[in-house]
Amino acid sequence: MLKKCLFSLILFTSFLGCKDTYGTEKDSIVILHTNDMHGHIVERANGELGYAKMAYLIKTMRDSYPSLLLVDTGDVLHGTNFVSFFKGESAVMIMNKLKYDAMTPGNHDFNYGMHLSKLETMMNFPILNANITKKGEPIFKPYMIKSVKNKKIAFVGVTSTETKTATNFSNTKGLAFKDERKTVQRIVNDVRKKADAVVLLSHSGITKDREIGDYVKGIDLIIGGHSHTCLEDLEKRKYAAIAQACEHGKALGKVELIFNGKTLSSIHGELLKKKQWVEKDEGINTLISMYNKKVEKHFNKKVGYSSSAFKGERKTLRTRGTPLGYYLADILKQSTGADIGFINGGAIRDGWPQGVLTRGDIYNVIPFEDRIVTFQAEGADIKKALENGVSRYPKEHGGFLHASGLSFTFKPEYPKGKRVRNVKVGGIPLQEKESYLISTTSFLANGGDGIFTQTKKIHDKGALQEEIIDYLSNQVRSRNK
């Protein structure tokens, strides 16, 4: 047993790096960070650590660095049945147990609307955000200053301005999302006078973080999220270094601030990913099991059958058509009798297996509380929607459209706005002034991802997941007759 413990300790020291590699406990402050967990609580074979193993890493790190700080940069409260079933409360309870110091909200943390405010009252740590306002006033604490080992570390929070179109329109009604760069500059001008180091918790994506790091003087470190970027080392910009730790708990980010007295002399960062030898924290594992029992009881009911497995990889769904995207678009079309069925790649968050399908499988694929709706759209507007969907290619775009009843060719080498060619509906060329019946999600119909921005007379046909479940169940009943 002693040999096993010594071997684990050697591996742990090798994996995390000795505390003297960069600095010493006396002159360094360590920040651990997570982002874009999207409710991925349980360990998975694709590299997701799960919170029980992350807890083991965090607690072991605290043994070496008692003053360690732990932060999250958003999209933690929604995304899987584990968190959605409890409207984010299960994630909050785990974060409390892990002793998070702060978080900034992501766009999907607003998927329950302003239930987020109720969740904030359950947190043992603050939600920080400087650029979300209501009637001109911030709805969260813009920043905080932590006193750590006789040094003052300021944490400022910002969230992407894309949030207005990256969650259902009703979820952020009455809220304004101010320009990140301008807001950060204004806050930092004040905070810099009070702190020995300034850290920005950003859910704005790597592109915006690079812009802030190059133009906003006074920030030392940006801990990012939203773009699901794996930064193995810190990315150094003109004024600030940037860190981001992948997605879904595939890595735990570690940043070390090295001080000479009260002067920040250097910053180092890495991603902690390896997990073969890492144990599960029993307390967190027990808490997860307790919640999982309730989730399984609700979601294990059989609802359909799939003759083949469908993959649901984020990058593929957001850059090209996929079998799963086409199948779901076909369900939308067939269940409403529409001319065209549309679903966006960002709505699809997982694949499903071959064989028997459960309610849980469907809700894992489509975790959002959305509706199937129909409306009339002219051909010209449909063409604009298609152009929007491919506008960011080859970069990922949650608004990339998967269609049923419609086909088109795509020329990525052409200028934006002129990439979509040869559009056909039911095999007949699209007529720009002709009206077509569209079946899609309420998210898209109400301007989500900037796809359909002029929609009128939307007809609600029912809850998206439940309509998909009904369709699959009817398919099984038809085959059994």
Disulfide bonds with the S-S distance in Angstrom:
Cys230-Cys246 1.99
